[in-house]
Amino acid sequence: MEPRCDRALTALRGIIIGKERALRLAVCCLLARGHLLIEDLPGVGKTTMAAALARCFGLAMHRIQFTSDLLPADIIGSAVFDREARAFTFHPGPVFAQMVLADELNRASPRTQSALLEAMEERRVSVEGTGHPLPEPFFVIATQNPSHQTGTFPLPESQLDRFLMRIELGHPDREAEREMLSGPPRRELIERLPPVSSPAELIAAQVAAEQVHVSDALRSYLLDMLEHSRADGQHGLSPRAGLDLQRAARAWAWMEERTYVVPEDVQAVAPAVMGHRLGGWGGGDTHDGLARAQRLVAAVAVG
């Protein structure tokens, strides 16, 4: 992989037009070994972005269409009795892929949604008491429709907290939409897109991002953010959120060709890392959480 994912971002810009920040955050999320939640209206390119990311990094992708009648076994697989061997044989489900696209995740029941919890946290699944490791690398990119749409189940806080980032795409501007209307379908462009990296190169980039230096002063700044989020009796951010924020800031700094994290790296990724976590508590939505995250970043002074 060329330094700082330049080839990947260039290739992705040809598929997802006019969404530079969303693309950079998505690549940063993969570099930080995180899972990505894309929430937006139908038809704005959520699944297209996931397919383009998988193609760009050479990742094997399985798409799971979440519906109200989907069962956990449809995701993780099940043990089937083999009469000849007189034993149960595990048949893996579609979660066994380097990238899993959980499409319209919030249209499934909470029981089915929870089937992803162990996979996202432990990168393994347990069936009949036996653990089965998932491929490496392993990412979940989930899409969800706005919660006000019919037929949706809100994601619980425990599920939201396992996503490193949440982003939106929004409608393209006029010139970007004109380019989309005059060009070939996005799916055709994805099929023509040659991989610009391999899974092994992506893993090497992840390792490099993990080596980016975080100073004691920068960690104090992160701790100030966490404590501020919990002020006035609010639930605030979890310890996992703090770890995720540091991981994402390291990956962003690496993409910016630095060997150390600066406060601007934290500020660049903080809304995407914190918004969905702050909005989930107390019945709030993720848009409320994004606004709260932005206020938090503005309120906490750099030490």
C-alpha positions in Angstrom: 0.0 0.0 0.0 1.3 3.4 -0.9 1.8 5.8 2.0 -1.3 7.1 3.6 -3.9 5.3 1.4 -3.5 7.8 -1.5 -4.3 5.2 -4.2 -7.3 4.0 -2.2 -8.8 7.4 -1.8 -8.3 8.3 -5.4 -10.0 5.2 -6.5 -12.9 5.7 -4.1 -13.4 9.3 -5.3 -14.3 7.9 -8.7 -17.2 5.9 -7.2 -18.4 8.1 -4.3 -18.4 11.7 -5.8 -18.2 14.8 -3.6 -18.0 13.0 -0.2 -14.3 13.5 0.6 -14.8 13.7 4.4 -17.0 10.6 4.5 -14.5 8.7 2.5 -11.5 9.7 4.6 -13.4 8.8 7.8 -14.4 5.4 6.3 -10.8 4.6 5.4 -9.7 5.8 8.8 -12.2 3.5 10.5 -10.7 0.5 8.6 -7.2 1.5 9.5 -8.2 1.7 13.2 -9.7 -1.9 13.0 -13.1 -0.5 13.7 -16.7 -1.2 12.5 -18.6 1.5 10.6 -22.3 2.5 10.9 -23.7 4.5 7.9 -27.1 6.1 8.7 -29.0 7.9 6.0 -32.0 7.9 3.7 -32.3 5.1 1.2 -30.7 5.7 -2.2 -27.8 8.0 -1.2 -25.0 5.4 -1.7 -24.6 3.6 1.6 -24.2 0.1 0.1 -22.3 1.5 -2.8 -19.7 2.9 -0.4 -19.4 -0.5 1.4 -19.0 -2.4 -1.9 -16.4 0.1 -3.1 -14.3 -0.2 0.1 -14.3 -4.0 -0.1 -13.3 -3.9 -3.8 -10.6 -1.3 -3.2 -8.9 -3.2 -0.4 -9.4 -6.6 -2.0 -11.6 -7.9 0.8 -14.1 -10.7 0.5 -17.5 -9.3 1.3 -20.8 -10.9 2.2 -24.0 -8.9 2.3 -26.7 -9.7 4.8 -30.1 -8.1 4.1 -31.6 -7.6 7.6 -35.4 -8.1 7.7 -37.9 -8.6 10.5 -37.9 -12.4 10.0 -34.1 -12.9 9.9 -32.8 -15.2 12.6 -29.5 -15.3 14.4 -28.6 -18.6 12.8 -29.1 -17.0 9.4 -26.1 -14.8 10.3 -23.7 -16.8 12.3 -24.5 -20.3 11.0 -25.6 -23.5 12.7 -24.5 -27.0 13.7 -26.1 -29.6 11.5 -26.1 -33.3 12.4 -24.1 -35.5 10.0 -25.6 -39.0 9.9 -22.6 -40.6 8.4 -20.1 -39.1 10.9 -22.7 -39.3 13.7 -21.7 -35.8 14.8 -22.7 -32.2 14.5 -20.9 -30.3 11.8 -20.8 -26.5 11.9 -22.0 -24.7 8.7 -20.7 -21.1 8.8 -23.1 -18.3 8.0 -22.4 -15.1 6.0 -20.7 -13.4 9.0 -17.6 -15.4 8.0 -16.2 -12.8 5.6 -13.5 -10.2 5.8 -16.1 -7.5 5.3 -19.7 -8.0 6.3 -22.3 -5.5 5.0 -25.2 -5.6 7.4 -27.7 -3.8 5.2 -30.6 -2.0 7.0 -29.5 -3.4 10.3 -32.3 -1.7 12.2 -35.0 -3.5 10.3 -34.2 -6.7 12.1 -35.5 -7.6 15.6 -33.2 -6.8 18.6 -32.6 -10.5 19.1 -31.2 -10.8 15.6 -29.2 -7.6 15.9 -27.6 -9.0 19.0 -26.2 -11.9 17.0 -23.5 -9.5 15.8 -22.3 -8.4 19.2 -19.8 -11.2 19.9 -18.5 -11.1 16.3 -17.9 -7.3 16.5 -16.2 -7.4 19.9 -14.4 -10.7 19.9 -14.0 -11.4 16.2 -15.4 -14.9 16.8 -18.7 -16.5 17.2 -19.9 -19.3 19.5 -22.2 -22.0 18.4 -23.2 -24.9 20.8 -20.4 -23.8 23.1 -17.7 -24.0 20.5 -15.9 -20.8 19.4 -15.2 -20.2 15.7 -12.7 -17.4 14.8 -13.6 -15.0 12.0 -11.4 -14.1 9.1 -8.6 -11.5 9.4 -9.1 -8.7 8.8 -12.8 -8.5 9.8 -15.0 -5.5 9.5 -18.7 -4.9 9.8 -20.2 -2.0 7.8 -23.8 -1.6 8.8 -26.3 0.7 7.2 -29.5 1.8 8.8 -32.4 3.9 7.8 -33.5 7.0 10.0 -35.3 5.8 13.1 -38.5 7.7 12.2 -39.1 5.5 9.2 -41.6 2.7 9.6 -40.5 -0.9 10.3 -37.3 0.0 12.2 -36.0 -1.1 15.6 -33.7 1.3 17.4 -30.2 -0.1 18.0 -29.5 -0.6 21.7 -26.6 1.3 23.3 -24.5 -1.9 23.6 -24.7 -2.3 19.8 -24.0 1.3 19.1 -21.0 1.3 21.3 -19.3 -1.4 19.2 -19.3 0.8 16.1 -16.1 2.8 16.0 -17.7 5.5 13.8 -21.0 6.6 12.5 -21.2 8.7 9.4 -23.8 10.1 7.0 -23.5 10.7 3.2 -26.3 13.0 2.5 -27.4 14.1 -1.0 -24.7 15.1 -3.5 -24.4 18.6 -4.6 -25.7 19.7 -8.0 -22.4 19.2 -9.9 -21.7 15.8 -8.3 -25.2 14.6 -9.1 -24.8 15.9 -12.7 -21.7 13.7 -13.0 -23.6 10.7 -11.7 -26.4 11.3 -14.1 -24.1 11.6 -17.1 -21.8 8.7 -16.2 -22.2 4.9 -16.1 -24.0 3.3 -13.2 -22.0 3.1 -9.9 -22.3 -0.7 -9.9 -20.5 -0.9 -13.2 -17.7 1.3 -12.0 -17.3 -0.9 -8.9 -17.0 -4.0 -11.1 -14.3 -2.3 -13.2 -12.4 -1.1 -10.1 -9.2 -3.1 -9.7 -8.0 -3.7 -6.1 -5.4 -1.1 -5.2 -4.4 -2.9 -2.0 -4.5 -6.4 -0.5 -5.8 -7.6 2.9 -2.1 -8.2 3.9 -1.2 -4.6 3.0 -4.2 -3.3 4.9 -3.1 -5.3 8.0 0.4 -3.8 7.7 -1.1 -0.3 7.5 -3.2 -1.0 10.6 0.0 -2.1 12.5 1.8 1.0 11.4 -1.2 3.2 12.5 -1.1 1.5 15.9 2.5 2.7 16.4 1.7 6.4 16.1 2.8 8.1 19.3 0.3 9.5 21.8 1.8 11.8 24.4 0.8 12.1 28.0 -0.5 15.6 27.3 -2.7 14.3 24.4 -4.1 11.5 26.6 -5.0 14.1 29.3 -6.9 15.9 26.5 -8.8 12.7 25.7 -9.5 12.2 29.4 -10.9 15.7 29.7 -13.3 14.9 26.9 -14.5 11.7 28.5 -15.0 13.4 31.9 -16.8 16.4 30.3 -19.2 14.0 28.6 -20.1 12.4 32.0 -20.6 15.8 33.8 -23.9 16.7 35.4 -25.0 13.1 36.0 -25.1 12.2 32.3 -24.1 8.7 31.2 -21.5 10.1 28.8 -18.9 8.1 27.0 -17.8 4.6 27.9 -14.1 3.5 28.4 -14.5 1.7 25.1 -15.3 5.0 23.5 -12.1 6.5 24.9 -10.0 3.7 23.5 -11.8 4.0 20.1 -11.2 7.7 20.0 -7.5 7.2 20.6 -7.4 4.4 17.9 -9.2 6.6 15.4 -6.9 9.6 16.1 -3.8 7.5 15.6 -5.2 6.3 12.2 -6.0 9.8 11.2 -2.6 11.1 12.1 -1.0 8.2 10.1 -3.1 9.2 7.1 -1.8 12.8 7.6 1.8 11.5 7.4 2.6 12.1 11.0 4.2 9.8 13.6 2.4 11.4 16.5 -1.1 12.5 17.3 -2.0 16.2 17.7 -5.3 17.6 19.1 -6.5 18.4 15.6 -6.5 14.6 14.8 -8.8 14.0 17.8 -11.1 16.9 16.8 -11.3 15.5 13.2 -12.6 12.1 14.2 -14.4 12.9 17.5 -17.9 13.7 16.1 -17.9 10.4 14.1 -16.7 8.4 17.1 -18.8 10.1 19.8 -22.0 11.2 18.2 -23.9 7.9 18.0 -22.8 7.0 21.6 -23.9 10.3 23.1 -27.2 10.2 21.2 -28.2 6.7 22.2 -28.7 7.4 25.9 -32.0 8.4 27.4 -34.0 8.0 24.2 -32.2 10.6 22.2 -31.3 10.1 18.5 -27.9 10.1 16.8 -28.4 13.6 15.4 -28.8 14.9 19.0 -25.7 13.0 19.8 -23.7 14.6 16.9 -24.7 18.0 18.1 -23.7 17.1 21.6 -20.3 15.8 20.4 -19.6 19.0 18.5 -20.4 21.1 21.6 -18.1 18.8 23.6 -15.2 19.3 21.2 -15.7 23.1 21.3 -16.0 23.1 25.1 -12.9 21.1 26.1 -9.8 23.2 26.0 -6.5 21.9 24.6 -4.1 21.6 27.6 
